[in-house]
Amino acid sequence: MTAVDLRVAQRPNAPMTTYRYDEYDAAFVSERVAEFREQVNRRLSGALTEEEFRPFRLMNGLYLQLHAYMLRVAIPYGTLTARQMRRLADIADKWDKGYGHFTTRQNLQYNWPKLVDTPDILESLAEVEMHAIQTSGNCIRNVTADHFAGVAPDEIEDPRPTAEFLRQWSSLHSEFSFLPRKFKIAVTGAEHDRAAILVHDIGLRVVKNDTGEIGYQVVVGGGLGRSPFIGKVVGDFVPREDLLAFLEAILRVYNRFGRRDNKYKARVKILVHEKGIDEIRAAVEAEFAAMDRSVFAHDPEEFERIAAFFAPPPYESLPATSASLRAAKLETPAFANFVDVNVGAHKIPGYAIVTVSLKPIGGVPGDATSAQMRVLADASERFGFGELRVSHEQNIILPHVKQDDLFALWSMLDAAGLATANAGLVSDIISCPGLDYCSLATARSIPIAQAISKRFSDMSRQRRIGKLGVKISGCINACGHHHVGAIGILGLEKKGQESYQITLGGDPTFSASIGEILGPGVTAEQVPDVVEHLVDYYLAEREEGEAFIDTWRRIGHARFKDVLRREGEDGADI
């Protein structure tokens, strides 16, 4: 896992849909667990103060939140096996409160672990090839990817081998373990961006040049938080053999020139903004040209060995459409609704991609009970080669489901409370934990999400509204991605009270945009009314086939602001 050690041991009998640890990985994680166990013992004995212990716990994904410690578990590029999902459930039962929270970084958080138990939790994770390393701290964080990777019809190439390549390169990288601030990388290999690469410190898009050679468009300087920016292209086409060296050059430029005097101005997005992309590009190209690139020489065989772990499962030859699926949809309207909303096209005929929503009406976005995790694990084995994905939208994906099996899968999910048919709709809300858990939060997020969800509980109404991304953050750090929500909601503290700022027009895709502020903040009680007024106005003004973001762009922000002003003058409680 160093800059030059990218060894992967082939295992003939291993499932060939996810990366498997080799002996180096296993030893590395095991040693880290033992080291942290000693650090925890020193903290418990009083040999370390909390302040002295802080850097050690953060290096192992352990935060101190409002009420308890929180452990963030890494799920590289969002890919899980059934065995790993069951282990997450077991940990939730044994050492937490019976649930976990899936995050926008494709990770999982436990909100109530006891400090004394955390080494045992990490040891239990290590037994199933998982860890919590680099889920915190000023380092390269968990590399994320398109949650439809490997199965999407619009895909040029599965981005997960690239993501795994980067995981091994970046893990405990000696030069980048203490960056000016945290650093996030996302990868997509598709024509449509489902990984939000333009709002990452580095975003990678798999592309082909005129000769059909695979390479990467490299974007730098995106990010949300206190100062949101859309990333800018620093390399139009970087050949695969140059990728590590090129990224190394970017990180070196950032490490050298990124500000360390002010943490609010220390992200690479601020460096790009202040110096300009042309100056940054020139600095990166100069660093790249001066490097001894033989140190980072790309071994095509090594990449292919990694890619082999993501080889397609043994699909069957099936008809492109399923007669049994058509019949089941006609017989069971609730199932038909689920298929229409939560099931997507697969690149293999006869198969489908299923999004399992973790956003039940009135529920906590991203939460799953241990029982539900076990159902998802069972479902993946029964219907999907034992593989699951975590999306940055805080849902779970079953990427390999036969169309013929969809009704049986839906029945299984429905019995577990996991069949909410709202993927991409108004109640599929991204939300951070907010002031219910987070020590950085200035307002609650979860109750706002629940209230909006209940206001739009009529599923037929949600279908009429169509695709609409609502995203909520409980502070300016923007963990709920509110800046890129078609409707974004930011909770702030104002004169001792919670106040919610509404933004419109955010977009996390290749047509990325930062939302514009609608007006003065509103109270928690007013938020559902505001969202409803905005949605009603959109429905009255939209043209055929327009999503909310399309109508907003066509008619302009001012008209949406004006409708709320008029509603307020008419005495509406907003």
Backbone hydrogen bonds, N-H to C=O, Kabsch-Sander energy under -0.5 kcal/mol:
donor,donor_aa,acceptor,acceptor_aa,energy
2,T,5,D,-0.5
6,L,4,V,-0.9
10,Q,8,V,-0.6
14,A,11,R,-1.8
17,T,15,P,-0.6
18,T,15,P,-0.7
26,A,22,D,-2.3
27,A,23,E,-2.2
28,F,24,Y,-2.5
29,V,25,D,-2.5
30,S,26,A,-2.3
31,E,27,A,-2.5
32,R,28,F,-1.8
33,V,29,V,-2.2
34,A,30,S,-2.1
35,E,31,E,-2.2
36,F,32,R,-2.4
37,R,33,V,-2.4
38,E,34,A,-1.6
39,Q,35,E,-1.7
40,V,36,F,-2.8
41,N,37,R,-2.3
42,R,38,E,-2.0
43,R,39,Q,-1.9
44,L,40,V,-2.9
45,S,41,N,-1.9
46,G,42,R,-0.6
46,G,43,R,-0.9
47,A,42,R,-1.5
48,L,42,R,-1.5
53,F,49,T,-2.4
54,R,50,E,-1.6
56,F,53,F,-0.7
57,R,53,F,-2.3
58,L,54,R,-2.5
59,M,55,P,-1.5
60,N,57,R,-1.2
61,G,58,L,-1.6
62,L,57,R,-2.8
63,Y,61,G,-0.6
63,Y,70,M,-3.4
65,Q,63,Y,-0.6
65,Q,68,A,-2.6
66,L,437,Y,-2.7
69,Y,113,P,-0.7
70,M,63,Y,-2.4
71,L,110,Y,-2.0
72,R,61,G,-2.7
72,R,70,M,-0.5
73,V,71,L,-0.6
73,V,108,L,-3.5
74,A,131,H,-2.2
77,Y,143,V,-2.5
78,G,75,I,-2.7
79,T,76,P,-2.0
80,L,388,L,-2.8
82,A,386,G,-1.7
85,M,81,T,-2.3
86,R,82,A,-2.3
87,R,83,R,-1.9
88,L,84,Q,-2.2
89,A,85,M,-1.8
90,D,86,R,-2.6
91,I,87,R,-2.5
92,A,88,L,-2.0
93,D,89,A,-1.9
94,K,90,D,-2.7
95,W,91,I,-2.8
96,D,91,I,-0.6
96,D,92,A,-0.9
98,G,92,A,-2.6
100,G,368,A,-2.2
101,H,109,Q,-2.3
102,F,100,G,-0.5
102,F,366,G,-3.1
103,T,107,N,-2.3
106,Q,103,T,-1.4
108,L,73,V,-1.8
109,Q,101,H,-2.8
110,Y,71,L,-2.6
111,N,109,Q,-0.5
117,D,114,K,-1.3
118,T,114,K,-0.9
118,T,115,L,-1.1
121,I,117,D,-2.1
122,L,118,T,-2.5
123,E,119,P,-2.3
124,S,120,D,-2.3
125,L,121,I,-2.3
126,A,122,L,-2.3
127,E,123,E,-1.3
128,V,125,L,-1.6
129,E,126,A,-1.7
130,M,125,L,-1.6
131,H,74,A,-0.5
134,Q,59,M,-0.9
135,T,132,A,-1.1
139,C,137,G,-1.8
141,R,139,C,-0.7
141,R,183,F,-3.0
144,T,185,I,-2.1
146,D,187,V,-1.2
149,A,146,D,-1.6
151,V,148,F,-2.0
152,A,148,F,-1.4
155,E,152,A,-1.4
156,I,189,G,-3.7
157,E,189,G,-1.2
163,A,159,P,-2.2
164,E,160,R,-2.9
165,F,161,P,-2.4
166,L,162,T,-2.3
167,R,163,A,-2.0
168,Q,164,E,-2.4
169,W,165,F,-1.9
170,S,166,L,-2.5
171,S,167,R,-1.7
173,H,170,S,-1.8
176,F,173,H,-0.9
179,L,138,N,-2.9
183,F,139,C,-2.3
186,A,202,I,-1.7
187,V,144,T,-1.8
188,T,204,L,-2.3
191,E,154,D,-1.7
194,R,192,H,-0.8
199,V,196,A,-1.5
200,H,197,I,-1.1
201,D,184,K,-0.7
202,I,184,K,-1.9
203,G,219,V,-2.3
204,L,186,A,-2.7
205,R,217,Q,-2.2
206,V,188,T,-2.6
207,V,215,G,-2.2
209,N,213,E,-2.0
212,G,209,N,-1.9
215,G,207,V,-2.7
216,Y,238,V,-1.6
217,Q,205,R,-2.8
218,V,216,Y,-0.6
218,V,235,G,-2.9
219,V,203,G,-2.9
219,V,217,Q,-0.5
220,V,232,K,-3.0
221,G,201,D,-2.1
222,G,200,H,-1.9
223,G,229,F,-2.3
227,S,224,L,-0.7
229,F,223,G,-3.0
231,G,198,L,-3.3
232,K,220,V,-2.8
234,V,218,V,-2.8
235,G,218,V,-1.7
238,V,216,Y,-2.5
240,R,214,I,-1.0
242,D,239,P,-1.7
243,L,239,P,-0.5
243,L,240,R,-1.4
246,F,242,D,-2.6
247,L,243,L,-2.7
248,E,244,L,-2.6
249,A,245,A,-2.1
250,I,246,F,-1.9
251,L,247,L,-2.6
252,R,248,E,-2.3
253,V,249,A,-2.3
254,Y,250,I,-2.4
255,N,251,L,-3.0
256,R,252,R,-2.2
257,F,253,V,-2.5
258,G,254,Y,-2.9
259,R,265,K,-0.6
265,K,262,N,-2.0
266,A,263,K,-0.9
270,I,267,R,-1.0
271,L,267,R,-1.3
272,V,268,V,-2.6
273,H,269,K,-2.3
274,E,270,I,-2.9
275,K,271,L,-2.4
276,G,272,V,-2.2
280,I,276,G,-2.0
281,R,277,I,-3.0
282,A,278,D,-2.2
283,A,279,E,-2.2
284,V,280,I,-2.6
285,E,281,R,-2.7
286,A,282,A,-2.2
287,E,283,A,-2.3
288,F,284,V,-2.9
289,A,285,E,-2.4
290,A,286,A,-1.7
291,M,287,E,-0.9
291,M,288,F,-0.6
293,R,291,M,-1.4
295,V,292,D,-1.8
296,F,293,R,-0.8
297,A,294,S,-1.0
298,H,241,E,-0.6
302,E,299,D,-0.5
303,F,299,D,-2.1
304,E,300,P,-2.3
305,R,301,E,-2.2
306,I,302,E,-2.1
307,A,303,F,-3.0
308,A,304,E,-1.8
309,F,305,R,-0.6
309,F,306,I,-1.5
310,F,307,A,-1.9
311,A,308,A,-1.4
315,Y,313,P,-2.1
318,L,316,E,-0.8
323,A,321,T,-0.5
326,R,322,S,-1.8
327,A,323,A,-2.2
328,A,324,S,-2.3
329,K,325,L,-2.1
330,L,326,R,-1.7
331,E,327,A,-1.9
332,T,328,A,-2.0
336,A,332,T,-2.2
337,N,333,P,-2.4
338,F,334,A,-1.8
339,V,335,F,-2.6
340,D,336,A,-2.4
341,V,337,N,-1.8
342,N,338,F,-3.1
343,V,339,V,-1.2
344,G,353,I,-3.3
346,H,351,Y,-0.6
347,K,151,V,-2.1
350,G,320,A,-0.7
351,Y,348,I,-1.8
352,A,401,V,-2.6
353,I,344,G,-2.3
354,V,398,L,-2.6
355,T,342,N,-2.9
355,T,353,I,-0.5
356,V,354,V,-0.6
356,V,396,I,-3.8
357,S,355,T,-0.7
363,G,360,P,-2.8
366,G,358,L,-1.4
367,D,364,V,-2.1
368,A,100,G,-2.3
370,S,98,G,-2.3
373,M,369,T,-2.4
374,R,370,S,-2.0
375,V,371,A,-1.9
376,L,372,Q,-2.6
377,A,373,M,-2.3
378,D,374,R,-2.8
379,A,375,V,-3.0
380,S,376,L,-2.3
381,E,377,A,-1.8
382,R,378,D,-2.6
383,F,379,A,-2.8
384,G,380,S,-1.9
386,G,380,S,-2.9
387,E,384,G,-1.6
388,L,80,L,-2.8
389,R,397,I,-2.0
390,V,78,G,-2.5
391,S,395,N,-2.7
394,Q,391,S,-1.8
396,I,356,V,-2.3
397,I,389,R,-2.9
398,L,354,V,-2.9
401,V,352,A,-2.2
403,Q,350,G,-3.0
405,D,402,K,-1.2
406,L,403,Q,-1.3
409,L,405,D,-2.5
410,W,406,L,-2.9
411,S,407,F,-2.4
412,M,408,A,-1.8
413,L,409,L,-2.7
414,D,410,W,-3.1
415,A,411,S,-1.8
416,A,412,M,-0.7
416,A,413,L,-0.8
417,G,414,D,-1.5
418,L,413,L,-2.9
422,N,420,T,-1.4
425,L,422,N,-2.6
428,D,425,L,-1.8
429,I,427,S,-1.8
430,I,470,V,-1.9
432,C,472,I,-1.4
435,L,443,A,-1.5
436,D,433,P,-1.0
437,Y,434,G,-1.9
438,C,434,G,-2.9
441,A,438,C,-0.5
442,T,474,G,-2.9
443,A,474,G,-1.3
449,A,445,S,-2.3
450,Q,446,I,-2.5
451,A,447,P,-2.2
452,I,448,I,-2.3
453,S,449,A,-2.5
454,K,450,Q,-2.4
455,R,451,A,-2.1
456,F,452,I,-1.7
457,S,454,K,-1.5
459,M,457,S,-0.7
462,Q,458,D,-2.0
463,R,459,M,-2.2
464,R,460,S,-1.9
465,I,461,R,-2.1
466,G,462,Q,-2.4
468,L,424,G,-2.3
470,V,468,L,-0.7
471,K,487,I,-1.9
472,I,430,I,-2.6
473,S,489,I,-2.5
478,A,475,C,-1.7
481,H,478,A,-2.0
484,V,481,H,-1.5
485,G,482,H,-1.7
486,A,469,G,-0.8
487,I,469,G,-2.1
488,G,503,T,-2.8
489,I,471,K,-2.4
490,L,501,Q,-2.5
491,G,473,S,-3.0
491,G,489,I,-0.5
492,L,499,S,-3.4
494,K,492,L,-0.5
494,K,497,Q,-3.5
497,Q,494,K,-1.5
499,S,492,L,-3.1
500,Y,522,V,-3.1
501,Q,490,L,-2.8
501,Q,499,S,-0.5
503,T,488,G,-2.6
504,L,516,E,-2.3
505,G,486,A,-1.8
506,G,485,G,-1.7
507,D,513,S,-2.5
512,A,509,T,-1.2
513,S,507,D,-1.7
515,G,483,H,-3.1
516,E,504,L,-3.1
518,L,502,I,-3.2
522,V,500,Y,-2.3
527,V,523,T,-1.1
527,V,524,A,-0.5
530,V,526,Q,-2.4
531,V,527,V,-2.6
532,E,528,P,-2.4
533,H,529,D,-2.6
534,L,530,V,-2.3
535,V,531,V,-2.5
536,D,532,E,-2.7
537,Y,533,H,-2.2
538,Y,534,L,-2.3
539,L,535,V,-2.6
540,A,536,D,-1.7
541,E,537,Y,-1.5
542,R,538,Y,-2.2
546,E,543,E,-2.3
548,F,467,K,-1.0
551,T,547,A,-2.1
552,W,548,F,-2.6
553,R,549,I,-2.1
554,R,550,D,-2.1
555,I,551,T,-2.7
556,G,552,W,-1.9
560,F,556,G,-0.8
561,K,557,H,-2.1
562,D,558,A,-2.3
563,V,559,R,-1.7
564,L,560,F,-1.3
565,R,561,K,-1.9
566,R,562,D,-2.5
567,E,563,V,-2.1
568,G,564,L,-2.3
569,E,565,R,-2.1
570,D,566,R,-1.8
571,G,568,G,-1.4
572,A,567,E,-2.4
574,I,572,A,-2.0
